[in-house]
Amino acid sequence: MHTSQGRKFPKLSYFCRVELPSGPVLPSDRFFPARHCSSLFGVKTIELLAPARDYLSAVAAVDSGADALYIGGARFGARQAAGNAAGEIARVAEYAHRFGVRVHATLNTLLWDSELADAEAQARELIDAGVDALIVQDMALRRMELPVELHASTQVSVRNPALARFLGEAGFARVILERALSLDEIRAVCAATSAEVECFVHGAVCVGYSGRCFLSRSLSERSGNRGACSQPCRLTWDLTDGAGHAYLKSKHLLSVRDMNLSQRIGDLLDAGVTSFKIEGRLKDVNYIRNVVAAYRQAVDKALAARPGLRRSSVGTSVPDFTPDPAKSFTRGESQFFFDGKCAGVASFDTPKSVGERLGCVVQTDPKGFRLERPADLAPGDGICFVCGGELVGTSVNAIEGARIVPNRMDGIAPGVEVFRNYDHRFNKLLSASRMRRTIPVTALAEVSASGIRLTFTDCEGVCVAVERAAQFDAARNPEANAASLRSQTARSGDTIFAVGEVEVVGEEFFVPASLVVELRREGLDKLLQARLARPRSHRVLPENLAARYPSPTVAAEENVTNRLAEAFYRDHGVSDIEPPLELAPSFEGRCVMRSSYCIRREIGECLRERPRLRGDLYIERGTQRYRLEFDCARCEMNLIASKK
């Protein structure tokens, strides 16, 4: 064993030094595995969960500060257009795990009996690829004894404490909530279950309860529960009395604004939420960079005020732009029903991205206009506005002081509200971003007359050393020699590490810079391999057959579509399983959507508030008609398929 000035080098292991919250430091020879340190004194880890369409977007999400990713496999994911081969997911996992970032694979569609073997084969292939959890909808996957953490997808439609409690007892490590829940409802769910709780905080909102919407399936073979939703909720519909009179024509009556809860992260942390999920597996890389960086800042700010919580991965991401979610795809921001059910969440005029609001037009001339307030526009920006009930877009040709010269003036008049849906300069910054994520590292350089040893220790206590036996002469200038050793050891280059403090012992011996560079490269590569070799923490839970499903009946909308799922429910106390609505030969007279959203509430005609509109209401489009059923006791709206 090589020595330095008579000292033996200690045996290396992965460790972190532990300090008591209020008390002395434990003896220096007492070390604990780094992965256990967060649980010794009740520190809870919090996760920012980002979407990944493919490897490139996964890297962008990790570099921007995500603590976890969710990504689709080749089949059986709720976004067919965002599937990936197992080899691609293995690449994602290798990159993510460098930073302790977890990878969750979506396997969250309904399964037919004929697909069970293929679904299990894909699940095991994804596990072999290195995923940390599977997000599932179909209870058949709970029955396959998969050696992986299972998360109950938002497609399971967890909306109440009883279901969340059952899923935790049945062996799900995490439940992912329906988007329509209020803070009070989220708090109640968190208090009821042993499972971690994940909720969406940003992005598109399904107007119907996730996993319980059959609107697309009632119009075609394309089903949201099979990963192929045609999004008819984003189309125009007429609101009618069913007898030929239209109250509203060609409006996007079911299209709701996008969610933005970036200002409510603290409330969610206090409620007990563990994971904050950003929607967007079909979005581009620029969206990922911008939105993830923005939420990284929001989550870090909230964590800083709560010392009992910490983020679940490591690394520092410093964006080379100012994150602003309003500059990426957005249908207009909303907190949806976070503070309770309310009007103002719909986007009747358009389901498209409107971007950031600039202001109202106050003055026009034949070729230009002025806004009510200064707007930092530039040539090449895209702007949009509503004209004749439709969203109209154009581009900016020139800026002349406060005067804006668009490509065309059609529809631009005083009083028109203008939005920027494409910021040319901002997107150029995003595309050119060189944002990196780095892990803080300290180093110790120990030199003797007969050799040198470099020891690198990262922020989690993972520690490696590299050494060379050599004969070193006395340094002519020990102080300058020490400075050179520090400088060469700290140059981490394009690695994922940022070497900060470097301690030098034995600066009286001169070491050639080339040797230090060689050892540094070898040491940081060894540190990376050591990080990847660490065992990962999982909550692979057994299924507890004593757990009782909250109801003796599984309704048709809950879709038991295979024998394994049926056995799961019966073993958990269910006596009656209705035929799955997903496989109904006809949807006439059936409820194809249930929702916390209500058109009556949105147009000021709530049945609890003396509405002017009486009698049945329908939404119609072409030959399609759905009767609106209002359940005021639950404050829900149902869509019933009807003949026209």
Summary of the structure (lengths in Angstrom):
residues: 644
radius of gyration: 28.7
end to end distance: 86.6
largest distance: 99.9
contacts: 2112
relative contact order: 0.13
helix: 28%
strand: 28%
